[in-house]
Amino acid sequence: MSDQPVSPSAPPKRTSSMRGRMIRKGDTPASNANIANIITVVRIFLAPLFIWLLLLDDSEMGLIRYLAAGLFIFAIVTDAVDGHLARGRNLITNVGIILDPIADKVLTGGALVALSILGELPWWVTILILVREFGITIYRFAVLSKVVVPASRGGKLKTVLQAVAISLYLVPLSSVLGSWVSWINWSVMTVAVVLTVYTGIEYLWQARRHTRKLNPGA
């Protein structure tokens, strides 16, 4: 779910077979049906359920809202789990590279859109984040066959802040602790938005710089 500065080195080869390792660590090809990819697919299927629960509560801040918030937090944690498994056990595949950002965008994007539908988050915040996230993701896929895209600190921090900001909006703490909590929610979301825009611009600048190195005449 993170953005990455482009590296001019050649991308490593990935397997595209259902055969291979599913859980164990090793250097042999990993199956597309490995544990990390399965967790990613589960996250994709959890997203519609979470969005349905969030809209079903309709800002009443009842039990259903807590269930929706808990489901989102659980799903977002699986992002770290599948990433750790994929890297730690050498289970990275082309399918995983494609599905992981899709799962993240569906989950966070769905949360932002639902919060805006409920009137709890301004639409301009949702649109700004979605345009940036999907735009960079599409661009990454466009250059994926030519360059390796290692994770950047800014992109990782942006991802964490977005998850925290959305979680704060989802958990109805203001109904328990008071309206002052809303200021904390908005402050964290503001920082997340600023970092989202900044890392997007930084990514495009880095990508352009490396493209010029690879193609001096471009």
Phi, psi and omega in degrees: 000010185252161177266159185218140171287144186280136176251138185281357182288162183286141181289145178290152180283141179238153178280155177230029184249156174278350177273156177123190183290138178252325182228315189292153179279146179173182181254354178283162182304141177267147178285148173295340179264031180286168188299323180295317179291325178298317179297321178298317179295321177300320179297322178296318181287334179287332184303309180299323179295317178298315181296319179299315179296319181297315180288328180295324179294328177054044176064021176281346177059038179264200181301321181298323179296319178295322177296317179297315180297317179296322180293319178297313181297319177299313182296321182290329177293326179297338177297317178291325182293310182292328177294318179296317179295316182297315181283316184291328182253010180056052181250022182286130178227165177300321179298316179296321179299325181279316186288325186301308178294329177296316180299318180296315183292322179296318182290304182290320179297317178297321179296315181296315180297316180297319179296324178288322177299322180283354179079016182265347180220130181302141182297328183294330177293312180298314181296317181299314181293317182294318179299315179295313185294309182289327178297313180292321179298315179298318179295319179300316179297327181293326183257001187299327182282350184250332186221156172273140183241084180288152183291143177254157180295319180298318179295319179294317179296320178300317180297316180296316181296320177299315181297317180294315181299315180294319179299319179296323178290327184283317181287120186284060181291330182297330179287343180256316186263343180119166185293341181299337179298331180300328178294322177294315179303312182292324180296315179294320179295322179298315178298319179297319179295315180299315180292326178298314179293315182299312182292331176294314177296318179299318180298313181297323179293316179295319180297317179295320180296316180289328177296320178294326177293321180284327180230082184305332182274357183287000000 
